[in-house]
Each structure stands twice: as structure tokens, then as C-alpha cells.
Amino acid sequence: EVQLLESGGGLVQPGGSLTLSCEASKLTFSTYAMSWVRQAPGKGLQWVSIINPSGDTTYYADSVKGRFTLSRDNSTNTLFLQMNSLRAGDTGVYYCAGDQGYFDYWGQGTLVTVSS
Amino acid sequence: DIEMTQSPSTLSASVGDRVIITCRASQSISSWLAWYQQKPGKPPKLLIYEASSLESGVPLRFSGSGSGTEFTFTINSLQPEDSANYYCQQYDTVPSTFGQGTKLQIK
């Protein structure tokens, strides 16, 4: 069974930084595009960023462009989201997801709280 | 960005009922639409992709249809465990966008 395990969430002050990780198992990781999708408390789903299987192409939502950086290490089956200049509006649960256009595999999510 | 408008926002139905949720795209997305179920404290679960293809392991009472800008998601013979939030998602164009969700309650 495919598993995606996120880590790295926590409480951070506005303007601070966090790096989220997502470790994949039982997934042919190096052939899968991967995305992050977030969900603010009590709200809907918002796509954040996608990276292609080789890691040389990324896209970002306008709301995070220039602040977030997505990367991957196919040798360790791990996805990384470097988040800088964090704002209160970035608060929420961050899910990594296997991306075939639709998201067929999801992690359990990691909570990011941006607050002073 | 493509805007996805989902309706209704909330829905209450009884066990055994047929439930229909609609999703409208602000421009044509061909059949590049997915539907998800999300229960409290859990990640979303893929139910339908490419507008009408049922994900492996998903019960046959779930179905989807539509193309272009108008889509429907149907649950036949509603079960108690179907109480959840449901989201549509377009993946025709980056950024992928979701509908605002439908909260389905069982009477």
C-alpha cells in the first residue's frame, strides 16, 4: 500500500520559515509528479505547488510564488517544501499528494500554524 | 485561473436516497475533472477521475458525468458512511482548482 508521510509542520511566527518533508513508500516515486495541497482550518482545498518526476520543473500558486520552493530527492523518495516569509494566511494542514492531474495518493497532512 | 462553482454547499438526505452534486467550470475543461470525499480529520479520498471513471475500490453507488463546463456527481442508495464533504477539482489547466465543497449530512 502506498504511503506518504509528511513532517515538519509546527508553529512559526509571521515572517518565519519552515521546511516540510514528505517521504513516500511503495510508490514508484521517481516516475510520479508530486504536489502539495493545503487546507485552512474549516475551509476548502487549495493546490499549492507541483513538481515533475525529474524535479526540473515546478509550478506554484500565485499566493505562494516567490516565497515557497518545491524540490525532491528521488534517491530517498522524499519531497520538500521550503516555506519562507510565512503569513497568517498560510496557516493550515499541508498534504503531499501523488499528482496525475488528479490526486490519487494523499498523506495524512502536517499542520502549519503561523501566529505570533 | 479556472473557477469551479459547486452546488449545493450543504445537503441533507436520508439513507437510500439518491444525491446529486453539480460542479460548473468557468471555462471548458473537457473531461479533466475529479471528485473527492473528505471526512473530518482525514485527507481527501479520490472517488472519480476524468469526469466519470471510478477509482479502484470505490463503491459502484458513486458515479460522475459531464464534460465541458457542467458536471454532476451522483450517489445512489445513500449510506450512513457517505456523510462527508465532497469536492470537485479541475486539472485541465495549472493552477488546478477545487470547488468550494459540499457538506453532505445524513438525516
Interface residues (C-beta under 8 A of the other chain):
Chain A: S35 V37 G44 L45 Q46 W47 I50 Y59 A61 D62 Y95 Q100 G101 Y102 F103 D104 W106 G107 Q108 G109
Chain B: W32 A34 Y36 Q38 K42 P43 P44 K45 L46 Y49 E50 E55 Y87 Q89 Y91 V94 P95 S96 T97 F98 G99 Q100 G101
